[in-house]
Amino acid sequence: MSCGVNPTPLCFDWCVDGTVCYAADTTIVLYHPQNATVIGASGKVHNKRINCVRWVRSKGRKGRSLVSAGVDGKVVVWKIDEEKKVEDLLVLQPLAVLDHDDFVLMADAVMVTVPGEGDNNDDEQVLVVTATTDIITTWLVSLQTGKYKRLYTTPPPDKVYIMCLCVLDVCQGGRYPVLMCAGHNAKIYIMTSRDLGVYGSNEAVCTLTGHEDWVMSLSVMREDSGDYLLASGSKDSTVRLWRLTTTTTTTTTTTTATTTIKEQQEQQQEEPKEQLQVKSCVFQVPMLGGGGSVCCDVLVRLEAVLAGHEGQVSEVYWAQPVYRGNKWHQPHQLLTCSKTQDRSIIIWQPQDDGEEEDGKNNDGEKNGVGEEEDGENNDGEKNGVGEEDGEKSTGVGLWVEVTRLGVVGGNQEGYYSCQFSPDGTYVLACSYLGALHLCISSMVWTRVGNTVWLWADTHTKWLTLPGTPWEG
């Protein structure tokens, strides 16, 4: 389906409730991809092309507001009016318009809790981070009143031309979100905040190096174990995975975790030089309470390098958590796409994770293991299982390409962006001319005729739905 030319990698975003927001030139359209129907639209507040649209993330996982950034220098916070409809379409109401002196490259937004004044209770507001060619700006917007204020303005670290940024909580109970950004100098910067919206005064607490060309995309997911995995896609055609391990400590005394990390680094230096070592970076995130004395120590180290694309990796995207077994579970599936040479979309996952899922039959027993003794390794733990319920808590293992999607040929340049659906059964990608390509996993569904859906086998093949307006 073509909804207006928008050759930008941040032109759509898939909400947890299944709604897709798409920047169609100067307006925003709401889609329901599975039904191939338009369910809402915005007015024309932007007078030039929109560069970026993103749903506002919240801990409640329900995003009914979003933010857009445009070439006209405007960043608009939108709110969906559930009661008001025009011709059966939801209406996006502009809640706040944030003006900039230059065109805005991108923006990201997350809900934060701001202490109320006087007898007022704590108020949830939207923290918006925007990036122009040479300035990072933070804003605070109230969803109830629409009032906003500029919090802080700073140049990017090392005056980098920012090509991707994200704001997120990397510590449960962190005082304020962490800002990650990257750009043309092949470095990834992590910036923390002790005051709301104030990020390091042009200083990064951690700099990740290793890419050899522009870093085009960043995506972070939280594992069931509590660790985080940061994926970075680059113009050098590789994807790097970085593991973030957190430990809460107190800064008023000797920092236990920091001391332990330093001891580990000293031990690594004392080991024989011929042994390969992975470089690591350590930074601290202030936590809520404790008067600023309680911090979360975060150790960052390289987890894996994925090489499968032949050209620039335009976007990386983690599968979203799914509700399974009366709790939320984070699958280890990574989606990447390229807009040059191979023009493909790749789904990655660790080999151990896939073997673990395939290692159980319908009776709950492991394939090829008849006795419990045979299912244990030398450490006394069952193969591929780190928890009592049989679910794997980490993605440690050899990351492999499990599926490759894409349409080669014609005037298609490649894919600018790609995302999983909230349940992980669909893949939506955007190409240069604004066409949206919807793919479905035959592991769950298969198409019969025009309207009938049936359960299919357990193969891990993906296909583009034929004969639908979503076909590229």
C-alpha positions, 0 to 999 in steps of 0.5 A: 500500500502506498500512502505518500512518498516518505523515504525516511527510516523513522516514518512509521511505528507499531504500537503495542495495541496493534495500531501503526502510525505512519507519516504520509508526507505532512500528515499522520495516518493510523492503520490496522495492518492485519485488516488493511484499513485506515482507522484514523488521521491527523490534521495538517499541522506540519507544513513540510515533510515529517521525518519521524513518528514515534509512539510515547512509551509508558510502563503501562504499555498503552500508548495513545499519544505520539510525537512527530518531527518535521523538516519545518522545525516543528515537533508535535505531541499528538493525543488520540481523541477516543470519543470524537470521530470523523467519518468513523475515523479516529482523530489525532489532536495536536496537544503541543507544538514545540518549535525549533530554529532548524529542521528536526532530524528525529525525536523520541518520547517516554512517560516520566513521573514528575513530583507534584507541587504543594499538595498535588500528587505526582503527575505523569508527563511526556519527556521529549528528546529532539535532535537537529543538525547540531543541538539536542533539546529536551522538553516536558509536556503535560498530557492533561493540559498540553502545557510544555517547557524547554528543559535543556539544550546541549550540543551532541557529544563530539559534535556528532551528526546524530542519525539515531537516538533513543530514550529508555530506562536501563535500570528498574527504578532509575531516577530518569531515563538514559539517552543513547545516540549515534551518528556519522563518527561510528560511535555510540554515546550513552548519557545519563541524567541527575536532573530531569532532561539534563544530559551530561552537558555535552559529556557521555558517560560511556562511548561504545566503539567498534563500528567502522562507518555511520551508525544508522539505528539503535534498539534496546530490549530487556531480557527476562533475566534483567539484562539489556541487549542493545542492537546497533546497525551500521553503514559498514553492513554489520549489526553489533549486540551489546550486553548491559548488566546492572547492579544496584550499589550505594555511592556513599561507601565503597561501591561494591560492584564498581570495585568488583568490576575494577578487580575483574579488569585488573585480573584481565590485565594480569592474564596472558596477553595472547588471550583475547579480551572483550573491552567493557565500559562502566557507568552509573545511573542515579536511582529513585530515593536515597538522596542521590546516593543510590546508583545503578552500576551498568557494565556494557560489553560486546555480545556479538557481531552479526554479518549478513547484509551486503550494504547499509543496515538501515534499521534494527528492531527487537521483537516485543514482549509477549504474554505467556504462562501468566507472565511477560516473556521477552523473545530473542528475535532481532529484525534488521533490514538494508536499503542497498545491495541485498535489499533484504530483511533478516530475522536473527535469533540465538541458536541455543534459544531456538534449540530450547524451544524446539527441544520440547515435544507435546508431552513436555519432554525434551527430544532425545532425552528419556531420563533426567540424568541425560538432560543434565550437563556437568554443572548439574543444570538441564541443557538450555534451561536456566530457570525452574519453569524451563524458560531460558533467561538470556540470549547467550549463544551463537546468533544465526540468520533464521529467515530472510525476506525481501523483494529484489529487482525493479525500481526498489532501492531497499527497505528503510525501516522494519518492525515486528508486530506486538505478537511477533507474527507479522513483519511490516517494512517500508520502502523508498517510494512509501510502499508498506510491505506486510509479511506473515509467519506461516509458523502461525497462520497461512492464507487460504482464499481472500478472507479465510485464515487457518492454523498452519504447521510449525515451519519458520517460513515467512511470506508476503500476503498475495492479492492484498493492498499491502503487497509491495 
